[in-house]
Structures are given as C-alpha cells and as structure tokens.
Amino acid sequence: MIRSIQIIKKMDRIIGPFLLRILPKEPDKKKKVDHPKKILIIRPGGMGDAILLLPVLKAVSKKSKYTRIDILCEPRNQGVFHAVPFINNILSYKNLPDLISVFKKRYDIIIDTEQSHFLTAIVTRVLKADLKSGFRVNGRQKMYTMSVPYRHDVYEAESFWNLVSTTLNLKEPFSWGFPYFKQVKINPSDNIFKKKYVCLFPGATIDERLWPEERWVKVIDWLTQFGWSCVLLGGKKEIDQCRAIIQNCKTGNLTNLCGQLTILETTKVLENASLLLSTDSGILHLGVLSNVSTISLFGSGIAAKWAPKGNNHTVINKKLKCSPCTKFGTTLPCPNNYECMLRISSEDVVNAIQTRLK
C-alpha cells in the first residue's frame, strides 16, 4: 500500500505540472447553481482528510434532501465514507466501472478537495459539470470555474468548510453536528462496555510521529493503578507494536483490539470511552468525530492544521524550532532523531490525563 502511494505521488509530481500546462483553462461560465441535485466530491488521500470532510458533507446533505452526494475516493479511505449514512454513491479511482460512470455522468457541481497534488484537478477539468471548484494552490485554479485559497494554519475541517460553503454559497460558519456514524452492534470478548476505559492508539503513518513504546507502557500502568481499563486500537500495521507494549505492561487490565475492528466498530468503542490518547493520526480524527475527549501528541505534523480544537481536547506539542516539518503530506527524514516526539515525557501525558479525567 505505502509503495503504491509513493508511486502515485511521484507520477503526480512528474506528469501533473506538464498536463496542467498543456490543458486549456476551464471556461469561466459564471453559472450559478442554486439548488444542486447532483454533487461529486473528489477526495483522494488517507483517513485523516476523509474523516475531517464528513462534517461538511453532513451539513450539505441536511441542507436539501434532494441533493445527492457522490464521492470519488481511494480504496484506503473508502471505509470512512461507508461508515456514514449521508453519502449516496462511493466510487473508487481503482475501479474501472466506477471511473466510467463518473465520466459518463454530468454533475451540477464538482468539488475537488485535494490540497496540492495535480491529478485530481486535471480529472476535474475533463469531467462534466456546470460548476467546478477547488483550492487555489500550485496553479490548479486553472482547472476550475472557481477556487478558494488554502492555508496551512487553518484547521483542516474548517478549510473544507470554506471551500464547500463558498462553492454552494452557504453563509453559516463551520460547526459540529454529532453524531456522524451509522449505528453498529459490537461485542468485544471481555465486554469492555461494562467498564470505564481509556482508548490508546500508539501507531503512526510515519516514524517521525511515533512515541516510544516504553512510554506508552508507563502511561498504561499508571492508568490501571487507578482503576481504569485500557483499550489498544489500531490496524494490521500496529499489531506488532501493540503486542510489544502489552508484553512490557505490568497490568492485566488491558484489552487489545488492534487489527480486530472495522472503522465503524472502532467509532462505537470510541463513543463509549472516557478518553482517547493518540498520536497525530486518522484514529485521532475518528475520535474527534466520535465526540470523545482526546489527548494528542504532536511533533512533525502541523498542529494548527490537524490538532483538534475546543475545550474537549488537549494537544501536547513541544514546538521545537525545527517543527512542524510536514508540508502537503510530505515529511523529510528527521535529522534530529525525532526530538520533537522524544521531548514529550510520560509525565507530560500523565499530567494531561489527570486533568482530563478529574
């Protein structure tokens, strides 16, 4: 999966600017679409962006019961969109029949929510719609009827709202509208729902965002001393990491659900938790939309863009001079031995948990 993503990004860097240069500009139709019935949202990328797009999509679907929302996405984020009830069609880039159906159809509005890469803008240009919009970055605005600026110091969900509300001429500011996810029944083996528990996600898509396993162990042992059950979450990628953490914990009051849950089942576990402790990750955003209190650990990632906002969330970030060092989804190899994450101590996290769980 990671290798495939790297290849696509490389193709985008090589082919994208050339195609952008040779394709004619999207005609300035200036057409106003007051009551769109068919909207296509283009959303490549991973879980994080997909999750933070959901509040916007729910708000749009509530505006009019006659508006149908289609999503053109990637296999790696399809599960996010399948977990909600307010999207009509979920279409994949890698499914040929899906692509053919998108090219055949005419939409009232197409919104490209990609922030920097070129290929989605080029796809938007060749599709049929009365109005096309996207972010004004890297010359991509040439492919749209209208565009809006994009900033790295704005919370990602609010950036999506700015794009969509400008396109649809919606006047209200961004706001949460819980709940977001479909209802699902889940029956964990030890019936964790009868206990008070804290969820922990120790994984990350890149090493620069990881926190040392021995510090997760210290936090878990501290929590269980005070009667809290701990639940480890994650996908297949985190299975070995979670096993290593469990082997070093002194407590038995620990449930490992890593690799066992769907995205929808994970939201159910999060909704019933007292707290989520997580790295900068898709699971963190899933926790925010599951309306659970969070503590998040930030280093290389842009906290202004990705960190949860509001009184329900605590962000631990040492704000070193060299961080954040991620831009448009790319993080260069760390020359400082991941110091931004290593500076976060177990005591920092325990103090934040004490405040949250009072």
Residue pairs with C-beta under 8 A, 6 or more apart in sequence:
1 76
5 76
9 117
9 329
9 330
11 119
12 117
12 118
12 119
15 118
15 119
16 117
16 118
16 119
16 122
17 118
19 118
19 119
19 122
20 118
20 121
20 122
20 139
20 140
20 142
20 143
23 122
23 125
23 142
23 143
25 142
25 143
26 125
26 132
26 142
26 143
26 144
26 145
27 145
28 145
29 130
29 131
29 145
30 145
31 130
31 131
31 145
32 169
33 108
33 109
33 130
33 131
35 64
35 66
36 67
36 108
36 109
36 168
37 66
37 67
37 68
37 108
38 67
38 68
38 70
38 105
38 106
38 107
38 108
38 109
39 60
39 67
39 68
39 69
39 70
39 107
39 108
39 109
39 110
39 111
40 70
40 71
40 72
40 102
40 105
40 107
40 109
40 110
40 111
40 127
40 129
41 53
41 57
41 69
41 70
41 71
41 72
41 111
41 113
42 72
42 73
42 110
42 111
42 112
42 113
42 114
42 120
42 123
42 124
43 49
43 50
43 53
43 71
43 72
43 73
43 77
43 113
43 114
44 73
44 74
44 77
44 93
44 114
44 117
44 120
45 74
45 77
45 114
45 329
46 76
46 77
46 205
46 282
47 76
47 77
47 80
47 263
47 281
47 282
47 283
47 285
47 286
48 156
48 281
48 282
48 285
48 306
49 77
49 113
49 115
49 156
50 73
50 77
50 80
50 81
51 80
51 282
51 285
51 286
51 288
51 289
52 156
52 157
52 160
52 285
52 289
53 113
53 157
53 160
54 80
54 84
54 180
54 289
55 157
55 161
55 174
55 175
55 176
55 177
55 180
55 289
56 157
56 160
56 161
56 164
56 174
57 69
57 84
57 86
57 87
58 84
58 86
58 177
58 180
59 161
59 170
59 175
59 177
60 67
60 69
60 164
60 168
61 67
61 69
61 86
61 87
62 86
62 177
63 168
63 170
68 88
68 89
69 86
69 87
69 88
70 87
70 88
70 89
70 90
70 91
70 102
70 107
71 81
71 87
71 89
71 90
71 91
72 91
72 92
72 93
72 98
72 102
72 123
73 81
73 90
73 91
73 92
73 93
74 92
74 93
74 94
75 92
75 94
78 90
78 92
79 262
79 263
79 264
80 263
81 87
81 90
82 90
82 263
82 264
83 181
83 182
83 262
83 263
83 264
83 267
84 180
84 181
84 182
85 182
91 98
91 99
91 101
91 102
92 98
93 99
102 127
103 126
103 127
105 128
106 128
106 129
107 127
107 128
107 129
107 130
108 129
108 130
108 131
109 129
109 130
109 131
109 132
109 133
109 167
109 168
110 124
110 127
110 129
110 131
110 132
110 133
111 132
111 133
111 134
111 163
111 164
111 167
112 120
112 121
112 123
112 124
112 132
112 133
112 134
112 135
112 140
112 143
112 144
113 134
113 135
113 160
113 163
114 120
114 121
114 134
114 135
115 135
115 137
115 150
115 159
115 328
115 329
116 135
116 137
116 138
116 328
116 329
117 328
118 138
118 140
120 134
121 134
121 140
121 142
121 143
121 144
122 143
124 132
124 134
124 143
124 144
125 132
125 143
125 144
131 145
131 146
131 167
132 143
132 144
132 145
132 146
133 144
133 145
133 146
133 147
133 148
133 163
133 166
133 167
134 140
134 141
134 143
134 144
134 147
134 163
135 147
135 148
135 149
135 150
135 159
135 163
136 147
136 148
136 149
136 150
137 150
140 147
141 147
146 166
146 167
148 162
148 163
148 166
148 167
150 159
151 159
152 302
152 304
152 305
152 327
153 302
153 304
153 305
154 162
154 304
154 305
155 304
155 305
155 306
155 307
155 309
156 305
156 306
157 174
158 174
159 305
161 173
161 174
162 174
164 170
165 171
165 172
165 174
178 289
178 291
179 271
179 291
180 289
180 290
181 264
181 267
181 289
181 290
182 264
184 264
184 265
184 267
184 268
185 268
186 261
186 265
186 268
186 269
188 255
188 257
188 269
190 255
192 229
192 231
192 255
192 269
192 272
193 272
195 229
196 227
196 228
196 229
196 274
197 228
197 229
197 230
197 231
197 255
197 272
197 273
197 274
198 223
198 228
198 229
198 230
198 231
198 273
198 274
198 275
198 276
198 277
198 353
198 357
199 230
199 231
199 232
199 233
199 269
199 270
199 273
199 275
199 276
199 277
199 278
199 287
199 292
200 216
200 219
200 220
200 230
200 231
200 232
200 233
200 276
200 277
200 278
201 232
201 233
201 234
201 238
201 276
201 277
201 278
201 279
201 281
201 283
201 284
202 210
202 211
202 213
202 216
202 232
202 234
202 238
202 241
202 242
202 245
202 279
203 210
203 234
203 235
203 237
203 238
203 241
203 279
203 281
203 283
204 210
204 279
204 280
204 281
205 281
206 300
206 331
207 334
207 338
208 299
208 300
208 325
208 326
208 331
208 334
208 338
208 340
208 341
209 279
209 280
209 281
209 297
209 299
209 300
209 301
209 341
210 279
210 338
210 341
211 279
211 297
211 341
211 344
212 341
212 342
213 241
213 244
213 245
213 248
214 248
215 344
215 345
215 346
215 349
216 245
217 245
217 248
217 249
218 346
218 350
219 277
219 346
219 349
219 350
219 353
220 230
220 245
220 249
220 251
220 254
221 249
221 250
221 251
222 346
222 350
222 353
223 230
223 353
224 230
224 251
224 253
224 254
225 251
228 253
228 274
228 357
229 253
229 254
229 255
230 251
230 253
230 254
230 255
231 254
231 255
231 257
231 269
231 273
232 242
232 245
232 246
232 254
232 255
232 256
232 257
232 258
233 257
233 258
233 261
233 266
233 269
233 270
233 283
234 241
234 242
234 258
234 259
234 283
235 258
235 259
236 259
238 258
238 259
239 258
239 259
242 256
242 258
243 256
246 254
246 256
257 269
261 269
263 286
266 283
266 286
267 286
267 289
267 290
270 276
270 286
270 287
270 290
270 292
271 290
271 291
271 292
273 292
274 292
274 293
274 357
275 292
275 293
275 294
275 295
275 353
275 356
275 357
276 283
276 284
276 287
276 292
276 293
276 294
276 295
277 294
277 295
277 296
277 297
277 349
277 353
278 284
278 287
278 294
278 295
278 296
278 297
279 296
279 297
280 296
280 297
280 298
280 299
280 300
280 301
280 306
280 307
284 294
284 296
284 308
285 306
285 308
287 294
288 294
288 308
288 313
291 312
293 312
293 313
293 356
294 308
294 312
294 313
294 314
295 313
295 314
295 315
295 316
295 349
295 352
295 353
295 356
296 307
296 308
296 313
296 314
296 315
296 316
297 316
297 317
297 341
297 344
297 349
298 306
298 307
298 315
298 316
298 317
298 324
299 317
299 318
299 320
299 323
299 324
299 338
299 340
299 341
299 344
300 323
300 324
300 325
300 326
300 331
300 334
300 340
300 341
301 324
301 326
302 324
302 326
302 327
303 315
303 317
303 324
307 313
307 315
307 317
308 315
314 352
314 355
314 356
316 344
316 348
316 349
316 352
318 340
318 343
318 344
320 336
320 339
320 340
320 343
322 336
322 339
322 340
323 340
325 331
325 332
325 334
